[in-house]
Amino acid sequence: MNEKYEAVIGLEVHAQLLTDTKIFCGCSTKFGNPPNSNVCPVCLGHPGILPVLNKRVVEFSVLMGMAVNCTINKKSIMARKNYFYPDLPKGYQISQFEKPICQNGYLIIDDNNGFSKKIRIRRIHMEEDAGKLVHDIGYETLIDANRCGVPLIEIVSEPDINSPHEAYLYLTKLKQIVTYLGICDGNMEEGSLRCDANVSIRLKGDNKLGTKTEVKNMNSFRFVEKALEYEIERQIDIIETGGKVVQQTLLWNPDLNKITPMRTKEEAHDYRYFPDPDLVPVIVDEKWKAEIAKSMPELPDKRKNRFIRDFNLPSYDAEILTSSRELADYYENVIKITNNYKAASNWIMVDVLKIVNEEKIDIKDFPILPQNIGKLINLIDNGTISGKIAKEIFTDMLNSGNEPEKIVKEKNLIQITDTDFIDKIINEILNNNKSQVEEYLSGKEKVLGFLVGQIMKATKGKANPQMVNEILRNKLNTIKSSSEG
């Protein structure tokens, strides 16, 4: 990016709420059902219908507002937003305009390099989703109305974001919060979390905003980052060559890595908002707010700080372990069994997440129970097995689901701590590797690793490594002393 300019970015994020039924009717919100099977006269906008607001939608919206430090408005108004699209059967969308349910919040974005920034949130409002157009079947465009009336919250940031990377951090934090709250699954591929970006550029130090464009069709955080990088460079090129940026809506094409125009952008007043005459104002009094607040879980930043404070974990470990509520829960279930907090962190971050990422599964579908990871760590710590044997047991646990103690017993994997037996094996290895012994005696310390490896191989990894090292060194030093004497 040209250093003369800075980007000014505001994000509008739609989060699909995890309610069982739609916002104004009793139809199912289940994703993946046959087209046009989750519909009724209300969500299809038939004449004479009357919408009834889903109480759970209000509670989820308030919970999100609390999580991002918003003012929860005692009174908010449902409004009709008038525009026509083929996938909007009523010809208008029920949303909120002048009086949203939440306003004036913020969240803090940061990374592991010391960067931290406050991003203000202008508003959070409730609304219904539109349907879906299907273009890839034959030569016609088909409409699936299942999504009509599915409840959304729209989270609108202030234009406080100044780079694609900051946008990525902001979206990552928002997804983390909505999934911690359990109000949205955060699945961008299925459309349950969607992002539109308003982008403009200006000379650094200038307070005046440039002409903005809106970028749509970004279904992953990385696509958002790429699309913003592309659009910022496009606007800079236009300004640098004497042109003017035109206010318009743009579509990101991830296959071509480019942006294409969709339409000129309407202003908000073109939507002719007015209060919906069929819906009464939403009143959230102090009593209801207090009831909703009781369901607030420990949020990720607070949980991360607790992991650092109470379990003495490095910041990096705590960041990874609290990246999702389920992963943090898994860790805390492991340390109910073991008090080796760092070992628990290492096993999850290295061994567990390796499988989770390779298999593309959620931690809740990981086949090893957290208590069995805790038991495995205890077996290492009390000297029953070696770290090397533990890796074999971990693989066995993956395949069988058995407890580690059962595997140790069935396969006779208990660590060898009999000094006489270890002493005998060491003597055999030294007798069979006299040239390596001579190398060690001549000062080549690296040979020690080879000899330890041969001993561990002879004991099938079951000898206690600490005992092996100690006895081996004593023997070699004795040999060295006698040869020098």
HUTAVEN-V590802 format. One record per pair of residues at least 4 apart in sequence whose ideal C-beta (glycine too) atoms are under 8 Angstrom apart, sorted by the first residue. I is the first residue (numbers start at 1). J is the second residue. D is the distance in whole Angstrom. If there is no record, write none. Layout:
i/j/d
I/J/D
I/J/D
This chain:
i/j/d
1/5/7
1/7/7
1/163/8
1/229/8
1/232/6
1/233/7
1/236/7
2/236/5
2/240/7
3/204/8
4/203/6
4/204/7
5/201/5
5/202/7
5/203/6
5/204/7
5/232/8
5/236/6
5/239/8
6/162/6
6/201/7
6/202/6
6/203/8
6/204/5
7/161/8
7/162/6
7/163/6
7/164/8
7/199/7
7/200/8
7/201/6
7/228/7
7/232/5
8/159/5
8/161/8
8/162/7
8/199/7
8/200/5
8/201/7
8/202/6
8/209/6
8/210/7
8/212/8
9/159/6
9/161/4
9/162/7
9/163/8
9/164/8
9/166/8
9/167/6
9/197/6
9/198/7
9/199/5
9/228/7
10/156/7
10/157/5
10/158/6
10/159/4
10/160/8
10/161/7
10/197/7
10/198/4
11/156/8
11/157/5
11/161/7
11/167/6
11/170/6
11/171/7
11/195/6
11/196/7
11/197/6
11/198/8
12/154/6
12/155/7
12/156/5
12/157/8
12/195/7
12/196/5
12/197/8
12/198/7
13/154/7
13/155/5
13/156/8
13/157/8
13/171/7
13/174/6
13/193/7
13/194/7
13/195/5
14/129/8
14/152/5
14/153/7
14/154/5
14/155/8
14/193/7
14/194/4
14/195/8
14/196/8
15/64/8
15/152/7
15/153/5
15/154/8
15/155/7
15/174/8
15/178/5
15/183/7
15/184/4
15/186/8
15/192/7
15/193/6
16/29/8
16/129/7
16/150/6
16/151/7
16/152/6
16/184/6
16/191/7
16/192/4
16/193/7
17/56/8
17/57/6
17/60/5
17/61/8
17/150/8
17/151/4
17/152/7
17/153/6
17/183/6
17/184/6
18/29/8
18/60/8
18/182/7
18/183/6
18/184/6
18/185/6
19/23/8
19/29/6
19/54/6
19/56/5
19/57/6
19/60/7
19/151/6
20/28/7
20/29/7
21/25/7
21/26/5
21/27/6
21/28/7
21/29/6
21/54/6
22/26/7
22/27/5
22/28/8
22/29/6
22/38/8
22/43/6
22/54/7
22/128/7
22/148/8
22/149/4
22/150/6
22/151/6
23/51/8
23/53/7
23/54/5
23/57/5
23/94/8
23/126/7
23/127/8
23/128/5
23/149/6
23/150/7
23/151/4
23/152/8
24/42/6
24/43/7
24/51/3
24/52/6
24/53/6
24/54/7
24/94/7
24/128/7
24/149/6
25/40/5
25/42/4
25/43/5
25/51/7
25/52/7
25/149/6
26/40/7
27/38/5
27/39/6
27/40/5
27/42/8
27/43/6
27/149/7
28/33/7
28/38/5
29/38/7
29/150/5
29/151/7
30/38/7
31/190/6
31/192/7
33/37/5
33/38/5
33/146/6
35/134/8
35/142/7
35/144/4
35/145/8
35/146/6
36/143/8
36/144/6
36/145/5
36/146/6
37/146/7
38/146/4
39/43/6
39/44/5
39/145/5
39/146/7
39/148/7
40/44/7
41/46/4
41/49/5
42/46/8
42/49/5
42/50/8
42/51/6
42/149/7
43/89/8
43/128/8
43/145/7
43/148/5
43/149/3
44/89/5
44/145/6
44/148/7
45/49/7
45/89/4
45/90/3
45/91/7
45/148/8
50/278/6
51/94/7
51/276/8
51/278/6
51/279/6
53/57/7
53/58/7
53/78/7
53/279/6
53/282/7
54/58/8
54/151/6
55/59/7
56/60/6
57/61/6
57/126/6
57/151/4
58/62/6
58/101/7
58/126/7
58/282/6
58/284/7
59/63/6
59/292/5
59/295/8
60/64/7
60/151/8
60/153/7
60/181/8
60/183/4
61/65/6
61/101/5
61/102/7
61/124/6
61/125/8
61/126/5
61/153/5
62/66/6
62/72/5
62/101/7
62/102/7
62/284/6
62/288/8
62/289/7
62/292/5
63/67/6
63/181/5
63/183/6
63/292/6
63/295/7
63/296/7
64/68/7
64/102/7
64/124/6
64/153/6
64/155/7
64/177/7
64/178/7
64/181/6
64/183/6
65/70/4
65/71/8
65/72/5
65/101/7
65/102/3
65/105/6
65/124/5
66/70/7
66/72/7
66/292/7
66/293/6
66/296/6
67/177/5
67/180/8
67/181/6
67/296/7
67/299/6
68/105/4
68/106/7
68/107/5
68/121/5
68/124/8
68/155/8
68/177/7
69/105/5
69/106/5
69/107/7
69/121/8
70/102/4
70/103/6
70/104/6
70/105/3
70/121/6
70/124/6
71/102/7
71/103/5
71/104/5
71/105/7
72/101/7
72/102/6
72/284/6
72/289/6
73/99/6
73/100/7
73/101/6
73/102/7
73/103/6
73/284/7
74/283/6
74/284/6
74/285/7
75/99/7
75/281/5
75/282/7
75/283/6
76/96/6
76/99/5
76/100/6
76/101/4
76/125/8
76/126/8
76/281/7
76/282/5
76/284/8
77/96/6
77/97/8
77/98/7
77/99/4
77/275/5
77/281/5
77/282/7
78/94/6
78/95/8
78/96/6
78/126/7
78/275/7
78/276/5
78/279/4
78/281/8
78/282/7
79/94/7
79/95/6
79/96/6
79/97/4
79/98/7
79/273/5
79/274/6
79/275/6
79/276/6
80/92/5
80/93/7
80/94/6
80/95/8
80/273/7
80/274/6
80/275/8
80/276/5
81/92/6
81/93/5
81/94/8
81/95/5
81/97/7
81/127/8
81/271/5
81/273/6
82/91/7
82/92/5
82/271/6
82/272/5
82/273/8
83/88/7
83/91/8
83/92/7
83/93/7
83/266/8
83/271/6
84/88/7
84/91/5
85/130/6
86/133/6
86/141/7
86/143/6
87/130/5
87/131/4
87/132/6
87/133/5
87/143/6
87/145/7
87/148/7
88/92/7
88/93/6
88/130/5
88/131/7
88/148/8
89/131/7
89/145/7
89/148/6
93/127/6
93/128/6
93/130/7
94/127/6
94/128/5
94/276/6
94/279/7
95/125/6
95/126/8
95/127/4
95/128/7
95/154/8
95/273/8
96/100/5
96/101/7
96/125/4
96/126/6
96/127/7
97/125/8
97/268/8
97/273/4
98/273/7
99/281/8
100/123/5
100/124/6
100/125/4
100/126/8
101/124/7
101/125/6
101/126/6
101/282/6
101/284/7
102/123/7
102/124/4
102/125/7
103/122/7
103/123/5
103/124/8
104/120/8
104/121/8
104/122/7
104/123/8
105/120/7
105/121/4
105/124/7
106/118/5
106/119/6
106/120/5
106/121/6
107/118/8
107/119/6
107/121/7
107/170/7
107/173/6
107/174/7
107/177/7
108/116/6
108/117/7
108/118/6
108/119/8
108/173/8
108/301/7
109/116/7
109/117/5
109/119/6
109/166/6
109/169/4
109/170/5
109/173/6
110/115/6
110/116/4
110/117/7
110/169/7
111/115/5
111/169/6
112/315/7
112/316/6
112/319/6
117/160/8
117/166/7
118/160/7
119/157/6
119/158/7
119/160/5
119/161/6
119/166/8
119/170/5
120/157/7
120/158/4
120/160/5
121/155/6
121/156/7
121/157/6
121/158/7
122/156/5
122/157/7
122/158/5
123/154/8
123/156/5
124/153/5
124/154/7
124/155/5
124/156/7
125/153/7
125/154/6
125/156/8
126/151/7
126/152/7
126/153/6
126/282/8
127/151/8
127/152/5
127/153/8
127/154/6
128/148/7
128/149/5
128/150/7
128/151/7
128/152/7
129/147/5
129/148/7
129/149/7
129/150/4
129/151/7
129/152/5
130/147/7
130/148/6
131/143/6
131/144/6
131/145/4
131/146/7
131/147/5
131/148/5
132/143/7
132/144/5
132/146/7
132/147/5
132/191/8
133/141/6
133/142/7
133/143/6
133/144/8
134/141/7
134/142/4
134/143/7
134/144/6
135/141/5
137/142/6
146/150/8
147/191/8
153/183/8
155/174/7
157/161/7
157/170/7
159/198/7
159/200/8
159/209/7
161/166/5
161/167/5
161/170/6
162/166/6
163/167/7
164/168/6
164/224/7
164/225/4
164/226/8
164/228/4
164/229/5
164/232/7
165/169/7
165/225/7
166/170/6
167/171/6
167/197/7
167/224/6
167/225/7
167/228/6
168/172/6
168/221/5
168/222/8
168/224/7
168/225/5
169/173/6
170/174/6
171/175/6
171/195/6
171/221/5
171/224/6
172/176/6
172/221/6
173/177/6
173/300/8
174/178/6
175/179/6
175/186/4
175/193/6
175/221/8
176/180/6
176/300/5
176/323/7
176/324/7
177/181/6
177/299/7
177/300/7
178/183/6
178/184/4
178/186/6
178/193/7
179/184/7
179/185/7
179/186/5
179/324/6
179/325/6
180/297/6
180/299/6
180/300/6
180/324/8
180/325/5
181/296/8
181/297/7
182/297/8
182/325/8
184/192/6
184/193/6
185/190/8
185/192/5
186/192/7
186/193/5
187/191/8
187/192/5
187/193/7
188/192/8
188/193/5
188/194/7
188/195/8
188/219/5
188/220/5
188/221/7
189/219/6
189/220/7
191/219/7
194/219/7
195/218/6
195/224/6
196/214/6
196/215/7
196/216/5
196/218/8
197/214/7
197/215/5
197/218/7
197/224/7
197/227/7
197/228/6
197/231/8
198/212/5
198/213/7
198/214/5
199/212/6
199/213/6
199/214/8
199/215/6
199/228/6
199/231/5
199/232/7
199/235/7
200/209/6
200/210/4
200/211/6
200/212/4
200/213/7
200/235/7
200/245/7
201/210/5
201/232/6
201/235/5
201/236/6
201/239/7
201/245/8
202/206/5
202/208/6
202/209/6
202/210/5
210/235/7
210/245/6
211/244/7
211/245/4
211/246/7
211/247/5
212/247/6
213/231/6
213/235/7
213/245/7
213/246/8
213/247/7
213/248/6
213/249/7
213/250/6
213/265/8
214/248/8
214/249/5
214/250/7
214/265/6
215/227/5
215/228/7
215/231/6
215/250/5
215/251/8
215/252/6
215/259/7
216/249/6
216/250/7
216/251/6
216/252/7
216/262/7
217/251/5
217/252/5
217/253/8
218/223/5
218/224/5
218/227/5
218/252/5
219/223/6
219/254/8
220/224/7
220/254/8
221/225/7
222/226/6
223/227/6
223/252/6
223/254/5
224/228/6
225/229/6
226/230/6
226/252/8
226/254/8
226/257/7
227/231/6
227/252/4
227/259/7
228/232/6
229/233/7
230/234/6
230/252/8
230/257/7
230/258/7
230/259/6
231/235/6
231/250/7
231/259/6
232/236/6
233/237/6
234/238/7
234/259/7
235/239/6
235/245/5
236/240/6
237/241/6
238/243/4
238/244/7
238/245/6
239/243/7
239/244/8
239/245/7
246/264/7
247/264/7
247/265/5
248/261/6
248/262/7
248/263/7
248/264/5
248/265/6
249/261/8
249/262/4
249/263/5
249/264/7
249/265/5
250/259/5
250/260/7
250/261/6
250/262/6
251/259/7
251/260/5
251/261/8
251/262/5
252/259/6
253/257/7
253/258/6
253/259/7
253/260/6
266/270/4
266/271/7
268/273/8
269/273/8
284/288/5
284/289/6
285/289/7
286/290/6
287/291/7
288/292/6
289/293/6
290/294/7
292/296/8
297/325/7
298/302/5
298/303/5
298/306/7
299/303/7
300/304/6
300/322/5
300/323/8
300/325/8
300/328/8
301/305/7
302/306/6
303/307/6
303/322/5
303/328/6
304/308/7
304/315/8
304/318/5
304/319/6
304/322/4
305/309/6
305/318/8
306/310/5
307/311/5
307/313/5
307/317/8
307/318/4
307/321/6
307/322/6
307/328/8
307/331/8
308/312/8
308/313/6
308/314/8
308/315/6
308/318/5
311/318/8
311/335/7
311/341/4
311/345/8
312/341/6
312/342/7
313/317/4
313/318/5
313/321/7
313/341/6
313/342/7
313/345/6
314/318/7
315/319/6
316/320/7
317/321/6
317/342/8
317/345/5
317/349/7
318/322/6
319/323/7
320/327/8
320/349/6
320/353/8
321/327/6
321/328/6
321/331/5
321/345/6
321/348/7
321/349/7
322/327/7
322/328/5
323/327/6
324/328/7
324/363/7
325/329/6
326/330/6
326/362/7
326/363/5
326/364/5
327/331/7
327/348/7
327/363/5
328/332/6
329/333/6
330/334/7
330/348/7
330/352/8
330/363/5
330/366/8
330/370/5
331/335/7
331/344/6
331/345/7
331/348/6
331/370/8
332/336/7
333/337/8
333/370/4
333/371/6
333/374/8
334/338/7
334/344/5
334/347/8
334/348/7
334/370/5
334/371/7
334/373/5
334/374/5
334/377/8
335/339/7
335/341/6
335/344/5
335/374/7
336/370/8
336/371/7
336/374/7
337/370/8
337/371/5
337/373/8
337/374/3
337/375/6
337/377/8
337/378/7
338/343/7
338/344/6
338/374/4
338/375/8
338/377/4
338/378/5
338/381/7
340/344/6
340/377/5
340/378/8
340/381/6
341/345/6
342/346/6
343/347/6
343/377/5
343/380/7
343/381/7
344/348/6
344/373/7
344/374/7
344/377/6
345/349/6
346/350/6
347/351/5
347/352/6
347/373/6
347/376/7
347/377/7
347/394/8
348/352/5
348/353/6
348/373/7
349/353/6
350/354/6
351/355/7
351/391/8
351/394/6
352/356/6
352/363/8
352/366/6
352/368/7
352/373/7
353/357/6
354/358/6
355/359/6
355/361/8
355/366/7
355/398/7
356/361/6
356/362/7
356/363/6
356/366/6
361/365/4
361/366/7
362/366/8
367/397/8
367/398/6
367/401/6
368/372/5
368/373/6
368/394/8
368/397/5
368/398/6
368/401/7
369/373/8
369/401/8
370/374/7
371/375/6
372/376/6
372/397/6
372/403/6
372/404/6
373/377/7
374/378/7
375/379/7
375/403/6
375/404/5
375/405/7
376/380/7
376/390/6
376/393/6
376/394/7
376/397/7
376/404/4
377/381/6
378/382/6
379/384/4
379/385/5
379/390/7
379/393/8
379/404/6
379/405/7
379/408/7
380/384/8
380/385/6
380/386/7
380/387/6
380/390/5
383/415/6
383/417/7
383/464/7
384/408/7
384/414/6
384/415/6
385/389/4
385/390/6
385/393/7
385/408/6
385/413/6
385/414/7
385/415/5
386/390/7
386/415/5
386/461/6
386/462/7
386/463/8
386/464/7
386/465/6
387/391/7
387/465/8
388/392/7
388/456/7
388/461/5
388/465/8
389/393/6
389/413/5
389/415/7
389/461/5
389/462/6
390/394/6
391/395/7
392/396/7
392/413/7
392/461/8
393/397/6
393/404/5
393/407/5
393/408/7
393/413/7
394/398/7
395/399/7
396/400/6
396/402/7
396/407/5
396/411/8
397/401/7
397/402/6
397/403/8
397/404/6
397/407/7
400/407/7
402/406/5
402/407/5
403/407/7
404/408/6
405/409/6
406/410/6
407/411/6
407/413/7
408/412/8
408/413/5
408/414/6
413/462/7
414/462/7
415/462/6
415/463/7
415/464/5
416/421/6
416/422/6
416/459/6
416/462/5
416/463/5
416/464/6
417/422/8
417/464/5
417/467/6
418/422/7
419/423/6
419/467/7
419/471/7
420/424/6
421/425/7
422/426/6
422/455/8
422/459/8
422/463/6
422/464/7
422/467/6
422/468/6
422/471/6
423/427/7
423/471/6
424/428/7
425/429/6
425/455/6
425/458/5
425/459/6
425/463/7
426/430/6
426/455/6
426/468/7
426/471/6
426/472/6
426/475/6
427/431/6
427/475/8
428/432/6
428/458/7
429/433/6
429/451/6
429/454/5
429/455/5
429/458/6
430/434/8
430/437/6
430/451/7
430/475/7
430/476/8
430/479/8
432/454/8
433/437/6
433/450/8
433/451/7
433/454/7
434/438/6
435/439/7
436/440/7
436/447/5
436/450/6
436/451/6
437/441/6
437/447/8
437/451/8
437/476/7
437/479/7
438/442/6
439/444/4
439/447/5
440/444/6
440/445/7
440/447/4
440/448/6
440/451/7
440/476/6
441/476/7
441/479/7
441/480/5
441/483/7
446/450/8
447/451/6
448/452/6
448/472/7
448/473/7
448/476/8
449/453/6
450/454/7
451/455/7
451/472/6
452/456/6
452/465/7
452/468/6
452/469/6
452/472/7
453/457/6
454/458/6
455/459/6
455/463/6
455/468/5
455/472/7
456/461/5
456/463/6
456/465/7
456/468/7
457/461/8
459/463/4
463/467/7
463/468/5
464/468/7
465/469/6
466/470/6
467/471/6
468/472/6
469/473/6
470/474/7
471/475/6
472/476/6
473/477/6
474/478/6
475/479/6
476/480/6
477/481/6
478/482/6
479/483/6
480/484/6
481/485/6
